[in-house]
Amino acid sequence: MNTSLYPAQQLRRRVLTWALKLRVNPRVVRIQKMRRKWGSCSSAGTITLASDLATRTRAFQDFVVVHELLHLRLPSHGRLFKALMSAHIPKWRELELLQ
């Protein structure tokens, strides 16, 4: 990853890279201050990530990004959602504990 990018640009690039892998197309990617969570996905296709996510490890960033992008396909946290999380982020359950 290009370290000359601003943190928000790096996160946005990470989202777009994963979106290609997951074959999803977020309509908007927002990076903003969030108090209670690391990210969200709206039913309109907007992915919002906490600006301070940029200070976390790449593995944790990937966990949050993939989690939100998968919601573009599956709104719930059912069995298929969890299986896809495991396929793309094998240690996601450990990362989830770091929230």
C-alpha positions in Angstrom: 0.0 0.0 0.0 1.3 3.5 -0.9 2.3 5.1 2.4 2.1 8.6 0.9 -1.7 8.4 0.9 -3.8 10.0 3.6 -5.3 7.5 6.1 -8.8 8.0 4.6 -7.5 7.4 1.1 -5.8 4.2 2.3 -9.0 2.9 3.8 -11.0 3.8 0.7 -8.5 2.0 -1.5 -8.7 -1.0 0.8 -12.5 -1.1 0.5 -12.3 -0.9 -3.3 -9.7 -3.7 -3.4 -11.9 -5.9 -1.3 -15.0 -4.9 -3.3 -13.4 -6.3 -6.4 -12.5 -9.6 -4.7 -16.0 -10.0 -3.2 -17.7 -8.8 -6.4 -19.8 -6.2 -4.7 -20.2 -2.5 -5.7 -20.7 -0.1 -2.8 -22.4 3.1 -4.1 -20.6 5.4 -1.7 -17.6 4.9 0.7 -17.4 7.3 3.6 -14.7 7.7 6.2 -15.9 9.7 9.2 -15.6 9.9 13.0 -17.8 7.2 14.6 -18.2 6.8 18.3 -19.8 3.4 18.8 -18.7 1.2 15.9 -16.0 0.6 13.3 -18.3 0.5 10.3 -21.7 0.3 8.8 -23.5 -0.6 5.6 -26.7 1.0 4.6 -29.5 -0.6 2.6 -28.7 2.0 -0.1 -25.2 0.6 -0.5 -23.2 3.2 1.5 -20.2 1.8 3.4 -19.2 4.0 6.3 -15.9 3.4 8.2 -14.6 5.0 11.3 -11.7 7.3 10.6 -9.7 5.9 13.5 -9.8 2.4 11.8 -6.8 3.6 9.9 -4.7 3.3 13.1 -5.6 -0.4 13.6 -3.7 -3.4 12.1 -4.3 -4.3 8.5 -5.8 -7.6 9.6 -8.4 -5.8 11.7 -9.1 -3.3 8.9 -9.7 -6.2 6.5 -12.0 -7.8 9.0 -14.2 -4.6 9.3 -14.1 -3.9 5.5 -15.0 -7.4 4.5 -17.8 -7.6 7.2 -19.4 -4.4 5.9 -19.0 -5.3 2.2 -20.6 -8.7 2.7 -23.6 -6.9 4.0 -24.2 -5.6 0.5 -25.0 -9.3 -0.3 -26.3 -10.6 3.0 -28.0 -8.3 5.4 -28.0 -10.7 8.4 -25.2 -12.5 10.3 -26.6 -15.9 9.4 -24.7 -19.1 8.6 -23.9 -18.1 5.0 -22.5 -14.7 6.2 -20.3 -16.4 8.7 -19.1 -19.0 6.2 -18.1 -16.2 3.8 -16.4 -14.3 6.5 -14.4 -17.5 7.3 -13.5 -18.0 3.7 -12.1 -14.5 3.3 -10.9 -13.7 6.8 -10.1 -17.1 8.4 -9.3 -15.5 11.9 -12.3 -13.2 11.9 -13.7 -14.6 15.2 -10.4 -13.6 17.0 -10.4 -10.2 15.4 -14.0 -9.7 16.4 -13.0 -9.9 20.0 -10.7 -6.9 19.6 -13.6 -4.6 19.0 
